[in-house]
């Protein structure tokens, strides 16, 4: 989350992705860094135990949200 916010502050479009077990941490980080409305993508946990095909499917499912953030109004101010 930190890197995504910092990259956005530098003008580099970023789509941060966290798994659902880290939503509270992500929200705390965005508030702490002064961008409580920073938009990010939430994936289901876990990721590390998925097969390559399951990872591919997860990426396909998340792609519209990543695209929305990258092409929408997602900037850290």
MODELLER restraints for C-alpha pairs under 7 A, 6 or more apart:
rsr = mdl.restraints
at = mdl.atoms
rsr.add(forms.Gaussian(group=physical.xy_distance, feature=features.Distance(at['CA:1:A'], at['CA:16:A']), mean=6.13, stdev=0.5))
rsr.add(forms.Gaussian(group=physical.xy_distance, feature=features.Distance(at['CA:1:A'], at['CA:26:A']), mean=6.39, stdev=0.5))
rsr.add(forms.Gaussian(group=physical.xy_distance, feature=features.Distance(at['CA:1:A'], at['CA:29:A']), mean=6.95, stdev=0.5))
rsr.add(forms.Gaussian(group=physical.xy_distance, feature=features.Distance(at['CA:4:A'], at['CA:14:A']), mean=5.71, stdev=0.5))
rsr.add(forms.Gaussian(group=physical.xy_distance, feature=features.Distance(at['CA:4:A'], at['CA:15:A']), mean=6.94, stdev=0.5))
rsr.add(forms.Gaussian(group=physical.xy_distance, feature=features.Distance(at['CA:4:A'], at['CA:16:A']), mean=5.71, stdev=0.5))
rsr.add(forms.Gaussian(group=physical.xy_distance, feature=features.Distance(at['CA:5:A'], at['CA:76:A']), mean=6.04, stdev=0.5))
rsr.add(forms.Gaussian(group=physical.xy_distance, feature=features.Distance(at['CA:7:A'], at['CA:14:A']), mean=6.78, stdev=0.5))
rsr.add(forms.Gaussian(group=physical.xy_distance, feature=features.Distance(at['CA:8:A'], at['CA:14:A']), mean=6.16, stdev=0.5))
rsr.add(forms.Gaussian(group=physical.xy_distance, feature=features.Distance(at['CA:8:A'], at['CA:75:A']), mean=5.67, stdev=0.5))
rsr.add(forms.Gaussian(group=physical.xy_distance, feature=features.Distance(at['CA:8:A'], at['CA:76:A']), mean=5.53, stdev=0.5))
rsr.add(forms.Gaussian(group=physical.xy_distance, feature=features.Distance(at['CA:9:A'], at['CA:76:A']), mean=5.37, stdev=0.5))
rsr.add(forms.Gaussian(group=physical.xy_distance, feature=features.Distance(at['CA:9:A'], at['CA:77:A']), mean=6.40, stdev=0.5))
rsr.add(forms.Gaussian(group=physical.xy_distance, feature=features.Distance(at['CA:13:A'], at['CA:70:A']), mean=5.84, stdev=0.5))
rsr.add(forms.Gaussian(group=physical.xy_distance, feature=features.Distance(at['CA:14:A'], at['CA:70:A']), mean=6.21, stdev=0.5))
rsr.add(forms.Gaussian(group=physical.xy_distance, feature=features.Distance(at['CA:15:A'], at['CA:40:A']), mean=6.05, stdev=0.5))
rsr.add(forms.Gaussian(group=physical.xy_distance, feature=features.Distance(at['CA:15:A'], at['CA:41:A']), mean=7.00, stdev=0.5))
rsr.add(forms.Gaussian(group=physical.xy_distance, feature=features.Distance(at['CA:15:A'], at['CA:66:A']), mean=5.67, stdev=0.5))
rsr.add(forms.Gaussian(group=physical.xy_distance, feature=features.Distance(at['CA:15:A'], at['CA:69:A']), mean=6.05, stdev=0.5))
rsr.add(forms.Gaussian(group=physical.xy_distance, feature=features.Distance(at['CA:15:A'], at['CA:70:A']), mean=6.16, stdev=0.5))
rsr.add(forms.Gaussian(group=physical.xy_distance, feature=features.Distance(at['CA:16:A'], at['CA:40:A']), mean=5.07, stdev=0.5))
rsr.add(forms.Gaussian(group=physical.xy_distance, feature=features.Distance(at['CA:16:A'], at['CA:41:A']), mean=6.15, stdev=0.5))
rsr.add(forms.Gaussian(group=physical.xy_distance, feature=features.Distance(at['CA:17:A'], at['CA:40:A']), mean=5.87, stdev=0.5))
rsr.add(forms.Gaussian(group=physical.xy_distance, feature=features.Distance(at['CA:17:A'], at['CA:41:A']), mean=4.64, stdev=0.5))
rsr.add(forms.Gaussian(group=physical.xy_distance, feature=features.Distance(at['CA:17:A'], at['CA:42:A']), mean=5.80, stdev=0.5))
rsr.add(forms.Gaussian(group=physical.xy_distance, feature=features.Distance(at['CA:17:A'], at['CA:43:A']), mean=6.91, stdev=0.5))
rsr.add(forms.Gaussian(group=physical.xy_distance, feature=features.Distance(at['CA:18:A'], at['CA:41:A']), mean=6.35, stdev=0.5))
rsr.add(forms.Gaussian(group=physical.xy_distance, feature=features.Distance(at['CA:18:A'], at['CA:42:A']), mean=5.14, stdev=0.5))
rsr.add(forms.Gaussian(group=physical.xy_distance, feature=features.Distance(at['CA:18:A'], at['CA:43:A']), mean=6.06, stdev=0.5))
rsr.add(forms.Gaussian(group=physical.xy_distance, feature=features.Distance(at['CA:19:A'], at['CA:42:A']), mean=5.34, stdev=0.5))
rsr.add(forms.Gaussian(group=physical.xy_distance, feature=features.Distance(at['CA:19:A'], at['CA:43:A']), mean=4.48, stdev=0.5))
rsr.add(forms.Gaussian(group=physical.xy_distance, feature=features.Distance(at['CA:19:A'], at['CA:44:A']), mean=5.28, stdev=0.5))
rsr.add(forms.Gaussian(group=physical.xy_distance, feature=features.Distance(at['CA:19:A'], at['CA:45:A']), mean=5.10, stdev=0.5))
rsr.add(forms.Gaussian(group=physical.xy_distance, feature=features.Distance(at['CA:20:A'], at['CA:42:A']), mean=5.73, stdev=0.5))
rsr.add(forms.Gaussian(group=physical.xy_distance, feature=features.Distance(at['CA:20:A'], at['CA:43:A']), mean=5.92, stdev=0.5))
rsr.add(forms.Gaussian(group=physical.xy_distance, feature=features.Distance(at['CA:20:A'], at['CA:44:A']), mean=5.45, stdev=0.5))
rsr.add(forms.Gaussian(group=physical.xy_distance, feature=features.Distance(at['CA:20:A'], at['CA:45:A']), mean=5.99, stdev=0.5))
rsr.add(forms.Gaussian(group=physical.xy_distance, feature=features.Distance(at['CA:21:A'], at['CA:45:A']), mean=6.61, stdev=0.5))
rsr.add(forms.Gaussian(group=physical.xy_distance, feature=features.Distance(at['CA:27:A'], at['CA:36:A']), mean=6.97, stdev=0.5))
rsr.add(forms.Gaussian(group=physical.xy_distance, feature=features.Distance(at['CA:30:A'], at['CA:36:A']), mean=4.83, stdev=0.5))
rsr.add(forms.Gaussian(group=physical.xy_distance, feature=features.Distance(at['CA:30:A'], at['CA:38:A']), mean=6.29, stdev=0.5))
rsr.add(forms.Gaussian(group=physical.xy_distance, feature=features.Distance(at['CA:35:A'], at['CA:76:A']), mean=5.94, stdev=0.5))
rsr.add(forms.Gaussian(group=physical.xy_distance, feature=features.Distance(at['CA:35:A'], at['CA:77:A']), mean=6.86, stdev=0.5))
rsr.add(forms.Gaussian(group=physical.xy_distance, feature=features.Distance(at['CA:38:A'], at['CA:74:A']), mean=6.69, stdev=0.5))
rsr.add(forms.Gaussian(group=physical.xy_distance, feature=features.Distance(at['CA:38:A'], at['CA:76:A']), mean=6.44, stdev=0.5))
rsr.add(forms.Gaussian(group=physical.xy_distance, feature=features.Distance(at['CA:39:A'], at['CA:74:A']), mean=6.20, stdev=0.5))
rsr.add(forms.Gaussian(group=physical.xy_distance, feature=features.Distance(at['CA:41:A'], at['CA:65:A']), mean=6.37, stdev=0.5))
rsr.add(forms.Gaussian(group=physical.xy_distance, feature=features.Distance(at['CA:41:A'], at['CA:66:A']), mean=6.68, stdev=0.5))
